[in-house]
Amino acid sequence: MKLTLLKFWKDEEGATAIEYALIAGLIAVVIIAALTALGGSIKGLFEFIQDKVDGAITAGGGTPPTGGGTPPTGGGTPPTGGSGG
């Protein structure tokens, strides 16, 4: 019995899996903390990009897409300048 317990005590086969689980848990905590800290900045960045894209679409005479319908098939005013070839 003593030999079996000693053998079990020295067995490190499951230790690696536990170590990997602890590392994965720590990485998850770091990612969550970073996203929480940077959440406002990331949201502001995406809102800035959205405003610029909406402004470019409006300045081009179009309207922002609504997610439905068919894409434009051409028509309108052709571009000016260039060699045309």
N, C-alpha and C positions, 0 to 999 in steps of 0.2 A: 504494500500500500504506500509506504514511504517513497519507494522508487517511482511509483506512478505519479505521485504528487510532485516530486522533484522534477520529473520529466515534463509534466504539465507546466510547472513554474518557469522552466527554462525555454519552453517553446515560444518562439517569436513570430510564428507564421501569421497570426492575425494582427500583429502590431503594425505592419505596413499598411494594411487596409484602414486601420484607425487613424494612422498618421495622415494618409491621403484625405480621409474624411474631414479631419481637423483643418488641414490646409484649404480644402475646398470651402469649408464653412467660413474661414477667415477671409478668403478672397471675396466671398459673397457679402460679408459684412463691409469690407472696404468699398466694394462697388456700390452698395446701397448708400453708404455714407457720402461717397463722392457725388452720386446722382442727387442726393438730397441737398448737398451744399451747392451744387452747380445748377440745380433745377431752374431757378429763376433766370440765370444767365442764358441757359440753353433755350428756354421759352422765349426770352427777349430776342435771341438771335433768329429763331424761326419766324417770329412775328416781323422782324426787320426784313428778312428775305421775302416773306409774303407781301409786305407792303411794296417792296421794290418791284416784284413781279407784277402785282396788280397795277402799279403805276405805269410800268412798261406796256402792259396790255392796253390800258386806257389811253396812253399817249399814242399808241399805234392805231387808235380808232376802233379797237375791238372792245368786247366786253369779256370779263373773266368767264371761263368755262363753268357750266353748272353741273357737269357730270353726265349729261345725257345728250341725245341727238347725234347727228353725224358730223364728222370733221369737215372743215371747209374744203372745197374742191377746186380752189383757184378763183379766177375772176378778180374783180377789183382792179386797182390800178397797178400796172406793171412797174417794176423797179426802174429807176432812172440811172443813167450812167453805165459805165462798163463797156466792154467790147461786144456784148450780146451774142457771142458765138460759142 
